[in-house]
Amino acid sequence: RVTATSTLPPSPIPSPTMDASCISGNKPLQVAWSSDGSMMAVTSLAGVYIFDANNYSLLKFLSVNNSTGGISFDPISDSLYVTTNDKVLKMRLNTGEIIQTFDEEANIVDTAIVSQDGKKLLVSTDNGLITIWDVTSGKIWKENKSMFISEDVVFSDIRHVVASPDFAW
């Protein structure tokens, strides 16, 4: 018979849930992880709550007017993308300063996903429009409404969109 013993205390196992009561009466809308896994962002109608992913302590709150919940960390800088009624805002994580705006011209923005290299931003809106922005130039790289809308069928509630890491699909 073999008996295993350890001289190290067992490491704590983090709780699979967190207390979201600090989200002051606002329902959490979406969650995103930083590329290194150290932070978690939770959006609400009031803005963005940034948590330490290891112990779930609140690190910061970024106020965002007209937040619609979409959130994505930029994998190559200390910034994140937040959706609003008709824009995607690129904000500095440490200050909340808006450093770039992607205007979707009166469409309600649901999703913002940044590519792994930080060069492209995929945005979906409530009317089915999918736009891929070139982050460096701030110009539209590709736009396609026909992927989800035809004359016969209209999907009016596209809430989440995913893309391959290279944005090929």
Disulfide bonds with the S-S distance in Angstrom:
none
